[in-house]
Amino acid sequence: MITQTQYSVNLTTLLDTYQVQARTEGKSQNTIRIYTTALTILQRFLKRKGYSTIVTEIGPSEIREFISYLQNTRAFMEHPYTGPQSRGLTGHTINCYLRAIRAFWTWLTTEEFIETNPFDRITVPRAPKKVIVPFAEDQIHSLLSVIDTKSPVGFRDWTIILTLLDTGMRVTELTELKLDHINLAQRSLKVQGKGNKERVLPMGGLPPKKESSFDVRLELKIKGVNHGQEVTFSRAGHYQAA
């Protein structure tokens, strides 16, 4: 039976507290989502193994066993909607989860929920460094040529792909884009990236000009999305205000 004192240092209870503090500190929703996902996976692992979820009772041995579990887990094994895949978790995903959990344990130490941090005795596996090979121009044209831009869904997909290729923005930055962040006169747009940091990206640089995201953004303006509202794409392919 978990006592009242133990309940206050239970992983689930402390995760709720951590989420509140992260929001008040201005952490992005994506960052909080990563923390939550990583700690939820850890909690499920501990429960399946019959281990305690009281943070004062989670030590280096449990964390090392969890690392081994991640290294032998199939991708999307813990995903609520997508089924497990044959490939394992990537080194980047494992590193991301562990850094999130380590940050949580550092917070536990700072807030004096625990006296010693088990991560002080653990080396987090490094993420592999891979060279990303960009698309060749003929590959880009081949990709775009198979999209039926006359259909709503096709035009939506064409817009998304062109905008990502043209600006180099992240997917999360695209999904959170607002119309008043788009400067048509200067052919640029302002996005909010990691750590809630804003940056300005040029657009309209893809040849030929008719395939630039600049012209696509004009289409968004014509369709009457209100300034200050997020530009979103429905499943039917229509543009709409969030």
Backbone as JSON, one array per atom type, in Angstrom:
{
  "sequence": "MITQTQYSVNLTTLLDTYQVQARTEGKSQNTIRIYTTALTILQRFLKRKGYSTIVTEIGPSEIREFISYLQNTRAFMEHPYTGPQSRGLTGHTINCYLRAIRAFWTWLTTEEFIETNPFDRITVPRAPKKVIVPFAEDQIHSLLSVIDTKSPVGFRDWTIILTLLDTGMRVTELTELKLDHINLAQRSLKVQGKGNKERVLPMGGLPPKKESSFDVRLELKIKGVNHGQEVTFSRAGHYQAA",
  "N": [[0.85, -1.19, 0.0], [0.56, 2.22, -0.87], [1.72, 4.94, 0.95], [0.66, 8.23, 2.16], [2.85, 9.94, 2.11], [4.56, 8.6, 0.34], [2.98, 8.75, -1.91], [3.25, 11.41, -2.64], [5.74, 11.48, -3.75], [5.55, 9.91, -5.9], [6.01, 8.78, -9.25], [4.01, 9.42, -11.15], [2.5, 11.48, -9.9], [4.48, 13.45, -9.52], [5.17, 13.96, -12.15], [2.95, 15.35, -13.08], [3.22, 17.69, -11.57], [5.65, 18.58, -12.57], [5.01, 19.11, -15.24], [3.3, 21.32, -14.94], [5.1, 23.22, -13.91], [6.9, 23.37, -16.06], [5.3, 24.5, -18.03], [4.76, 27.03, -16.88], [7.28, 28.08, -16.98], [7.56, 28.62, -19.6], [8.17, 26.62, -21.42], [8.01, 24.94, -24.56], [5.09, 23.41, -26.1], [5.75, 21.15, -27.51], [8.16, 20.35, -26.33], [7.29, 19.75, -23.72], [5.61, 17.68, -24.36], [7.41, 15.72, -25.22], [8.82, 15.24, -22.82], [6.7, 14.19, -21.29], [5.96, 11.9, -22.79], [8.34, 10.34, -22.69], [8.67, 9.91, -19.9], [6.3, 8.63, -19.31], [6.6, 6.24, -20.73], [8.76, 5.19, -19.28], [7.51, 4.86, -16.79], [5.55, 2.91, -17.4], [7.23, 0.79, -18.06], [8.52, 0.28, -15.6], [6.32, -0.55, -14.06], [5.52, -2.86, -15.44], [7.68, -4.49, -14.95], [7.43, -4.85, -12.3], [8.61, -3.09, -10.58], [9.2, -0.4, -8.26], [7.5, 2.77, -8.48], [8.1, 4.92, -7.02], [10.04, 7.71, -6.71], [12.29, 7.94, -5.08], [13.09, 5.39, -4.84], [14.03, 4.53, -7.23], [16.8, 3.66, -8.89], [20.22, 3.66, -10.26], [20.45, 1.05, -11.38], [17.85, 0.35, -12.2], [17.43, 2.33, -14.11], [19.45, 1.74, -15.98], [18.59, -0.75, -16.85], [16.27, 0.04, -18.06], [17.29, 1.54, -20.17], [18.46, -0.49, -21.68], [16.13, -1.82, -22.35], [14.9, 0.08, -24.07], [16.74, 0.04, -26.16], [16.22, -2.36, -27.28], [13.66, -2.29, -28.15], [10.91, -2.25, -30.39], [10.09, 0.16, -32.91], [7.43, 2.48, -32.34], [6.22, 0.86, -30.49], [5.1, 1.72, -28.13], [3.23, 3.46, -29.0], [0.04, 5.06, -29.11], [-1.65, 4.95, -31.35], [-0.38, 4.14, -33.75], [0.73, 1.05, -35.03], [3.23, -1.37, -33.85], [6.48, -1.49, -35.41], [8.82, -3.29, -37.52], [11.43, -2.42, -37.33], [13.81, -1.16, -34.92], [13.89, 1.3, -32.21], [15.32, 4.42, -33.09], [18.69, 5.64, -32.63], [18.66, 8.35, -32.14], [16.07, 8.77, -31.12], [16.12, 7.27, -28.75], [18.17, 8.62, -27.37], [16.94, 11.13, -27.14], [14.7, 10.55, -25.49], [16.02, 9.72, -23.12], [17.51, 11.99, -22.41], [15.43, 13.69, -21.8], [14.32, 12.39, -19.57], [16.51, 12.49, -17.88], [16.65, 15.25, -17.47], [14.34, 15.59, -16.0], [14.98, 14.19, -13.68], [17.06, 15.75, -12.77], [15.63, 18.01, -12.1], [14.13, 16.92, -10.0], [16.14, 16.61, -8.13], [16.99, 19.26, -7.74], [14.67, 20.36, -6.66], [14.64, 19.02, -4.33], [13.31, 16.61, -3.94], [14.57, 14.23, -4.11], [17.72, 12.97, -2.86], [20.01, 12.07, -4.11], [21.1, 11.84, -7.51], [20.4, 9.39, -9.84], [21.36, 9.5, -12.43], [23.84, 10.59, -12.27], [25.59, 8.56, -12.23], [25.37, 7.35, -14.62], [25.9, 6.93, -18.08], [24.53, 8.46, -20.77], [23.61, 7.03, -23.81], [25.07, 8.22, -26.8], [23.6, 10.08, -29.49], [23.63, 8.91, -32.84], [25.71, 10.34, -35.37], [24.7, 11.44, -38.41], [25.05, 12.05, -41.88], [22.93, 14.05, -43.66], [21.55, 13.57, -46.72], [20.63, 15.75, -49.23], [17.65, 16.18, -51.29], [17.87, 15.58, -54.79], [17.44, 17.74, -57.66], [15.91, 16.55, -59.71], [14.65, 14.55, -58.28], [12.97, 16.01, -56.63], [11.21, 17.15, -58.5], [10.1, 14.81, -59.5], [8.76, 13.89, -57.26], [6.84, 15.91, -56.89], [5.43, 15.69, -59.25], [3.7, 13.52, -59.13], [1.56, 14.27, -57.65], [-1.8, 15.1, -57.51], [-2.8, 18.09, -58.11], [-5.23, 19.2, -58.61], [-7.14, 18.19, -57.0], [-8.56, 18.69, -53.71], [-7.16, 17.47, -51.51], [-4.78, 16.76, -52.78], [-3.78, 19.28, -53.55], [-3.39, 20.37, -51.04], [-1.37, 18.64, -49.99], [0.64, 19.19, -51.86], [1.14, 21.86, -51.31], [2.1, 21.71, -48.66], [4.45, 20.11, -48.95], [5.98, 21.69, -50.74], [6.32, 24.03, -49.22], [7.82, 23.11, -47.04], [10.14, 22.19, -48.38], [10.96, 24.53, -49.63], [11.46, 26.44, -47.59], [12.77, 25.12, -45.53], [11.81, 24.82, -43.0], [10.74, 23.36, -39.85], [8.46, 20.62, -39.32], [6.67, 20.99, -37.16], [6.81, 23.74, -36.95], [5.57, 24.53, -39.28], [2.94, 23.59, -38.88], [2.1, 25.27, -36.89], [1.98, 27.72, -37.98], [0.98, 31.1, -38.5], [-1.14, 33.37, -40.26], [-0.51, 36.11, -40.14], [2.13, 36.0, -39.76], [3.3, 35.8, -42.13], [5.05, 37.46, -44.53], [4.31, 38.83, -47.37], [5.27, 40.83, -49.02], [8.02, 40.97, -48.56], [8.65, 38.41, -49.06], [8.95, 36.45, -46.99], [8.71, 34.58, -43.91], [7.76, 34.31, -40.5], [8.66, 32.14, -37.96], [8.13, 30.04, -35.08], [10.41, 28.33, -33.35], [12.36, 25.72, -31.79], [12.5, 25.87, -28.24], [10.88, 28.07, -28.1], [11.9, 30.06, -29.71], [12.01, 32.66, -32.06], [12.37, 32.93, -35.62], [13.24, 34.22, -38.84], [12.37, 33.23, -42.06], [13.3, 33.0, -45.47], [11.21, 32.81, -48.4], [10.04, 31.35, -51.48], [12.1, 30.57, -53.12], [12.37, 28.32, -54.67], [13.05, 26.91, -57.82], [10.99, 26.03, -60.71], [9.63, 29.42, -60.63], [6.83, 29.31, -60.46], [6.38, 27.16, -58.87], [6.87, 27.86, -56.3], [6.63, 28.38, -52.74], [5.79, 30.86, -52.19], [3.85, 31.7, -54.08], [1.89, 29.89, -53.41], [1.23, 30.73, -50.85], [0.0, 33.13, -51.42], [-2.37, 32.12, -52.36], [-3.45, 31.16, -50.01], [-4.02, 33.53, -48.7], [-5.97, 34.61, -50.34], [-8.02, 32.86, -49.86], [-9.07, 33.7, -47.53], [-8.24, 33.34, -44.81], [-8.15, 34.44, -41.52], [-6.08, 37.03, -40.2], [-3.67, 36.42, -37.62], [-4.67, 34.01, -36.92], [-4.11, 30.47, -36.87], [-2.78, 28.76, -39.69], [-4.25, 26.06, -41.02], [-4.74, 22.7, -42.26], [-7.39, 20.86, -43.43], [-8.65, 17.44, -43.4], [-9.97, 17.11, -45.72], [-8.6, 18.69, -47.32], [-8.94, 21.4, -47.34], [-8.2, 24.83, -46.64], [-8.18, 26.35, -43.47], [-9.12, 28.35, -40.63], [-7.65, 27.94, -37.47]],
  "CA": [[0.0, 0.0, 0.0], [1.33, 3.46, -0.94], [1.34, 5.9, 1.97], [0.48, 9.6, 1.67], [4.18, 10.48, 1.83], [5.04, 7.97, -0.87], [2.18, 9.26, -3.03], [3.75, 12.72, -3.03], [6.96, 11.31, -4.52], [5.28, 8.94, -6.95], [6.38, 9.29, -10.56], [2.84, 10.02, -11.79], [2.19, 12.75, -9.22], [5.55, 14.42, -9.78], [5.1, 14.33, -13.56], [1.93, 16.4, -13.17], [3.84, 18.9, -11.03], [6.71, 18.97, -13.51], [4.35, 19.68, -16.41], [2.83, 22.65, -14.57], [6.26, 24.1, -13.81], [7.45, 23.56, -17.41], [4.43, 25.46, -18.73], [4.95, 28.37, -16.31], [8.61, 28.54, -17.4], [7.53, 28.94, -21.01], [8.6, 25.52, -22.27], [7.1, 24.72, -25.67], [4.22, 22.25, -25.98], [6.47, 19.99, -28.05], [9.12, 19.92, -25.3], [6.52, 19.12, -22.64], [5.1, 16.41, -24.91], [8.52, 14.77, -25.2], [9.01, 14.87, -21.41], [5.57, 13.35, -20.87], [6.06, 10.61, -23.47], [9.49, 9.59, -22.16], [8.42, 9.51, -18.51], [5.2, 7.65, -19.33], [7.2, 4.96, -21.15], [9.52, 4.71, -18.13], [6.57, 4.42, -15.77], [4.97, 1.63, -17.85], [8.28, -0.22, -17.96], [8.7, -0.06, -14.19], [5.16, -1.31, -13.59], [5.55, -4.2, -16.04], [8.75, -5.27, -14.29], [7.12, -4.99, -10.88], [9.47, -2.18, -9.82], [8.54, 0.74, -7.63], [7.47, 4.05, -9.2], [8.47, 5.95, -6.05], [11.3, 8.19, -7.3], [13.41, 7.71, -4.17], [13.46, 3.97, -4.92], [14.49, 4.27, -8.59], [18.24, 3.91, -8.88], [20.96, 3.45, -11.5], [20.22, -0.27, -11.96], [16.58, 0.4, -12.91], [17.61, 3.19, -15.29], [20.25, 0.99, -16.96], [17.72, -1.79, -17.41], [15.34, 0.75, -18.95], [18.05, 1.87, -21.38], [18.55, -1.74, -22.44], [14.79, -2.06, -22.89], [14.72, 0.97, -25.22], [17.63, -0.39, -27.24], [15.69, -3.59, -27.85], [12.24, -2.09, -28.38], [10.53, -1.89, -31.76], [9.53, 1.5, -33.09], [5.99, 2.65, -32.16], [5.7, -0.15, -29.58], [4.33, 2.39, -27.09], [2.38, 4.48, -29.61], [-1.38, 4.73, -28.91], [-2.41, 4.83, -32.6], [0.37, 3.43, -34.79], [1.17, -0.28, -34.61], [4.67, -1.61, -33.79], [7.15, -1.76, -36.66], [9.88, -4.29, -37.4], [12.69, -1.76, -36.95], [13.91, -0.71, -33.54], [13.98, 2.74, -32.0], [16.57, 4.99, -33.57], [19.58, 6.17, -31.61], [18.21, 9.71, -31.83], [14.89, 8.69, -30.27], [16.56, 6.81, -27.43], [18.91, 9.73, -26.76], [15.96, 12.16, -26.81], [13.95, 10.09, -24.32], [16.88, 9.68, -21.94], [17.83, 13.36, -22.02], [14.22, 14.22, -21.17], [14.21, 11.77, -18.25], [17.61, 13.04, -17.07], [16.26, 16.61, -17.08], [13.33, 15.43, -14.95], [15.67, 13.79, -12.44], [17.79, 16.94, -12.31], [14.62, 18.83, -11.44], [13.83, 16.27, -8.71], [17.25, 16.91, -7.22], [16.94, 20.69, -7.44], [13.51, 20.61, -5.8], [14.91, 18.25, -3.11], [12.48, 15.42, -3.8], [15.55, 13.15, -3.93], [19.02, 13.46, -2.4], [21.05, 11.72, -5.1], [20.58, 11.67, -8.87], [20.96, 8.16, -10.41], [22.01, 9.79, -13.7], [25.23, 10.95, -12.01], [26.38, 7.33, -12.42], [24.95, 6.74, -15.89], [26.27, 7.6, -19.33], [23.46, 8.36, -21.76], [24.15, 6.73, -25.15], [25.04, 9.35, -27.72], [22.87, 9.92, -30.74], [24.55, 8.76, -33.97], [25.81, 11.49, -36.28], [24.51, 11.0, -39.8], [25.0, 13.09, -42.89], [21.64, 14.07, -44.36], [21.73, 13.83, -48.15], [19.47, 16.48, -49.72], [17.03, 15.71, -52.52], [18.33, 16.14, -56.05], [16.36, 18.5, -58.3], [15.02, 15.64, -60.44], [13.85, 13.85, -57.28], [11.92, 16.94, -56.19], [10.22, 17.24, -59.57], [9.41, 13.52, -59.56], [7.86, 13.85, -56.11], [5.72, 16.83, -57.12], [4.67, 15.34, -60.46], [2.71, 12.47, -58.86], [0.49, 14.84, -56.83], [-2.92, 15.67, -58.27], [-3.07, 19.39, -57.49], [-6.6, 19.62, -58.89], [-7.97, 17.73, -55.89], [-8.26, 19.43, -52.47], [-6.12, 16.8, -50.74], [-3.55, 16.86, -53.53], [-3.26, 20.64, -53.46], [-2.9, 20.51, -49.67], [-0.09, 17.95, -49.88], [1.58, 19.92, -52.71], [1.47, 23.07, -50.56], [2.92, 21.34, -47.51], [5.77, 19.66, -49.41], [6.7, 22.83, -51.3], [6.69, 24.95, -48.16], [8.92, 22.5, -46.29], [11.33, 22.19, -49.22], [11.34, 25.89, -49.96], [11.91, 27.22, -46.44], [13.58, 24.34, -44.59], [11.24, 24.87, -41.66], [10.36, 22.1, -39.24], [7.04, 20.29, -39.48], [5.92, 21.64, -36.09], [6.74, 25.17, -37.26], [4.56, 24.68, -40.32], [1.6, 23.37, -38.33], [1.76, 26.37, -35.98], [2.13, 28.96, -38.73], [-0.16, 32.02, -38.54], [-1.12, 34.16, -41.49], [0.16, 37.4, -39.96], [3.58, 35.77, -39.72], [3.75, 35.69, -43.52], [5.28, 38.77, -45.14], [4.29, 38.61, -48.8], [6.07, 41.85, -49.7], [9.43, 40.62, -48.43], [8.77, 36.97, -49.32], [9.52, 35.82, -45.8], [7.74, 34.23, -42.88], [8.32, 34.2, -39.15], [8.24, 30.89, -37.31], [8.56, 29.85, -33.7], [11.07, 27.04, -33.33], [12.68, 25.09, -30.52], [12.72, 26.8, -27.15], [10.06, 29.26, -28.36], [12.73, 31.07, -30.37], [11.51, 33.07, -33.36], [13.34, 33.16, -36.69], [12.64, 34.63, -40.1], [12.81, 32.38, -43.16], [12.92, 33.46, -46.82], [10.41, 31.85, -49.16], [9.93, 31.68, -52.89], [13.37, 30.36, -53.78], [12.41, 27.09, -55.47], [12.77, 27.04, -59.26], [10.67, 27.33, -61.28], [8.92, 30.31, -59.72], [5.43, 28.92, -60.27], [6.32, 26.1, -57.88], [7.38, 28.37, -55.03], [5.62, 28.49, -51.69], [5.31, 32.24, -52.22], [2.59, 31.74, -54.82], [0.92, 29.11, -52.65], [0.79, 31.56, -49.74], [-0.98, 34.06, -51.97], [-3.62, 31.37, -52.43], [-3.99, 31.11, -48.65], [-4.56, 34.85, -48.39], [-7.19, 34.76, -51.11], [-9.06, 32.02, -49.29], [-9.7, 34.43, -46.44], [-7.88, 32.97, -43.45], [-7.99, 35.67, -40.77], [-4.77, 37.29, -39.61], [-3.57, 36.05, -36.22], [-5.12, 32.64, -36.72], [-3.21, 29.48, -37.44], [-3.11, 28.21, -41.0], [-4.32, 24.61, -40.89], [-5.23, 21.98, -43.43], [-8.31, 19.81, -43.03], [-8.46, 16.17, -44.11], [-10.54, 17.25, -47.07], [-7.64, 19.48, -48.1], [-9.3, 22.8, -47.37], [-7.52, 25.69, -45.68], [-9.14, 26.84, -42.51], [-8.55, 28.98, -39.44], [-7.68, 27.0, -36.33]],
  "C": [[0.89, 1.25, 0.0], [0.82, 4.45, 0.1], [1.19, 7.29, 1.35], [1.82, 10.22, 1.3], [4.74, 9.91, 0.54], [4.28, 8.47, -2.1], [2.74, 10.56, -3.55], [5.04, 12.63, -3.84], [6.81, 10.2, -5.55], [5.53, 9.57, -8.3], [5.22, 10.0, -11.24], [2.51, 11.39, -11.22], [3.22, 13.82, -9.55], [5.58, 14.85, -11.24], [4.09, 15.44, -13.76], [2.49, 17.74, -12.69], [4.88, 19.47, -11.98], [6.12, 19.64, -14.75], [3.88, 21.11, -16.13], [4.0, 23.63, -14.53], [6.85, 24.39, -15.19], [6.62, 24.57, -18.19], [4.64, 26.88, -18.2], [6.31, 28.95, -16.68], [8.69, 28.83, -18.9], [8.07, 27.86, -21.93], [7.55, 25.3, -23.37], [6.26, 23.47, -25.43], [4.92, 20.99, -26.48], [7.47, 19.44, -27.03], [8.4, 19.2, -24.17], [5.98, 17.77, -23.1], [6.19, 15.34, -24.88], [8.79, 14.3, -23.78], [7.94, 13.87, -20.97], [5.66, 11.96, -21.49], [7.16, 9.75, -22.86], [9.21, 9.08, -20.75], [7.26, 8.52, -18.41], [5.71, 6.28, -19.74], [8.0, 4.36, -20.01], [8.58, 4.15, -17.06], [5.95, 3.06, -16.14], [5.98, 0.5, -17.73], [8.44, -0.67, -16.51], [7.55, -0.91, -13.66], [5.15, -2.73, -14.16], [6.59, -5.09, -15.36], [8.47, -5.48, -12.81], [7.99, -4.11, -10.0], [8.66, -1.02, -9.26], [8.57, 1.97, -8.54], [7.66, 5.22, -8.24], [9.87, 6.42, -6.43], [12.5, 7.97, -6.39], [13.9, 6.26, -4.22], [13.92, 3.56, -6.32], [15.96, 4.66, -8.68], [18.89, 3.64, -10.22], [20.66, 2.11, -12.16], [18.9, -0.29, -12.74], [16.7, 1.24, -14.19], [18.41, 2.46, -16.36], [19.42, -0.1, -17.63], [16.71, -1.17, -18.39], [16.04, 1.12, -20.25], [18.17, 0.65, -22.28], [17.21, -2.08, -23.09], [14.55, -1.2, -24.14], [15.54, 0.5, -26.42], [17.14, -1.66, -27.92], [14.19, -3.52, -28.14], [11.97, -1.7, -29.82], [9.9, -0.51, -31.8], [8.01, 1.46, -32.98], [5.38, 1.57, -31.26], [4.78, 0.47, -28.53], [3.35, 3.4, -27.67], [0.9, 4.09, -29.5], [-2.15, 4.47, -30.2], [-1.7, 4.0, -33.66], [0.87, 2.1, -34.25], [2.69, -0.42, -34.62], [5.25, -1.93, -35.17], [8.29, -2.75, -36.43], [11.2, -3.67, -36.96], [12.65, -1.31, -35.5], [13.89, 0.8, -33.44], [15.32, 3.25, -32.51], [17.41, 5.49, -32.4], [19.18, 7.57, -31.19], [17.01, 9.69, -30.89], [15.26, 8.27, -28.86], [17.28, 7.93, -26.69], [17.95, 10.83, -26.31], [15.16, 11.8, -25.56], [14.79, 10.18, -23.04], [17.28, 11.07, -21.48], [16.63, 14.01, -21.34], [14.07, 13.68, -19.75], [15.31, 12.3, -17.32], [17.27, 14.45, -16.6], [15.24, 16.57, -15.95], [14.01, 15.08, -13.63], [16.54, 14.93, -11.9], [16.85, 17.88, -11.57], [14.25, 18.24, -10.08], [14.9, 16.59, -7.67], [17.22, 18.37, -6.79], [15.82, 21.02, -6.47], [13.57, 19.8, -4.5], [13.88, 17.15, -2.85], [13.36, 14.19, -3.57], [16.89, 13.77, -3.51], [20.12, 13.19, -3.42], [20.39, 11.46, -6.46], [21.21, 10.42, -9.49], [21.7, 8.41, -11.74], [23.45, 10.27, -13.52], [26.15, 9.76, -12.26], [26.06, 6.63, -13.73], [25.41, 7.58, -17.07], [25.15, 7.38, -20.34], [24.07, 8.08, -23.13], [24.0, 7.92, -26.08], [24.21, 9.04, -28.96], [23.86, 9.81, -31.89], [24.55, 10.01, -34.84], [25.73, 10.99, -37.72], [24.45, 12.21, -40.73], [23.68, 12.98, -43.64], [21.88, 14.46, -45.81], [20.5, 14.55, -48.67], [18.91, 15.86, -51.0], [17.71, 16.36, -53.73], [17.15, 16.82, -56.73], [15.39, 17.58, -59.04], [14.14, 14.84, -59.47], [12.7, 14.72, -56.79], [10.82, 17.02, -57.24], [9.43, 15.94, -59.71], [8.39, 13.41, -58.44], [6.62, 14.71, -56.36], [4.83, 16.39, -58.28], [3.58, 14.3, -60.21], [1.53, 12.98, -58.03], [-0.56, 15.47, -57.74], [-3.33, 16.99, -57.61], [-4.48, 19.9, -57.77], [-7.57, 19.16, -57.79], [-7.6, 18.5, -54.62], [-7.12, 18.8, -51.66], [-4.77, 16.9, -51.45], [-2.94, 18.24, -53.44], [-2.72, 20.93, -52.06], [-1.52, 19.88, -49.53], [1.0, 18.68, -50.67], [2.06, 21.17, -51.97], [2.42, 22.75, -49.41], [4.34, 20.96, -47.94], [6.59, 20.82, -49.93], [7.18, 23.79, -50.2], [7.86, 24.4, -47.34], [10.22, 22.52, -47.09], [11.87, 23.61, -49.44], [11.98, 26.63, -48.8], [12.85, 26.46, -45.5], [13.05, 24.37, -43.18], [10.92, 23.46, -41.15], [8.86, 21.88, -39.41], [6.19, 20.98, -38.41], [5.79, 23.14, -36.33], [5.69, 25.44, -38.33], [3.16, 24.56, -39.75], [1.16, 24.5, -37.42], [1.85, 27.72, -36.67], [0.84, 29.78, -38.71], [0.0, 32.94, -39.74], [-0.39, 35.48, -41.31], [1.66, 37.24, -39.74], [4.18, 35.67, -41.12], [3.85, 37.09, -44.13], [5.4, 38.58, -46.65], [5.19, 39.6, -49.54], [7.55, 41.49, -49.68], [9.7, 39.14, -48.71], [9.48, 36.25, -48.16], [8.4, 35.45, -44.84], [8.46, 34.02, -41.56], [7.77, 32.95, -38.48], [8.78, 30.85, -35.89], [9.1, 28.44, -33.57], [11.3, 26.5, -31.94], [12.97, 26.16, -29.46], [11.95, 28.1, -27.3], [10.86, 30.4, -28.98], [12.17, 31.36, -31.77], [12.65, 33.23, -34.35], [12.58, 33.49, -37.96], [13.24, 33.81, -41.23], [12.4, 32.99, -44.5], [12.07, 32.4, -47.5], [10.34, 32.31, -50.61], [11.2, 31.42, -53.66], [13.45, 29.13, -54.64], [12.17, 27.38, -56.94], [11.91, 25.87, -59.71], [9.77, 28.13, -60.36], [7.49, 29.86, -59.45], [5.27, 27.82, -59.24], [6.85, 26.57, -56.53], [6.25, 28.47, -54.01], [5.08, 29.9, -51.62], [3.96, 32.33, -52.91], [1.5, 30.97, -54.11], [0.38, 29.94, -51.49], [-0.18, 32.64, -50.2], [-2.35, 33.4, -52.01], [-4.27, 31.31, -51.05], [-4.65, 32.44, -48.31], [-5.9, 35.06, -49.1], [-8.34, 33.99, -50.47], [-9.61, 32.57, -47.97], [-9.41, 33.93, -45.04], [-7.56, 34.24, -42.68], [-6.58, 35.8, -40.21], [-4.79, 36.95, -38.13], [-4.04, 34.65, -35.94], [-4.18, 31.68, -37.43], [-3.72, 29.0, -38.79], [-3.09, 26.69, -40.87], [-4.92, 24.0, -42.14], [-6.15, 20.86, -42.95], [-8.04, 18.54, -43.83], [-9.0, 16.25, -45.53], [-9.64, 18.11, -47.95], [-7.94, 20.95, -48.11], [-8.47, 23.56, -46.34], [-8.56, 26.23, -44.72], [-8.41, 27.5, -41.37], [-8.7, 28.02, -38.29], [-8.63, 27.5, -35.25]]
}
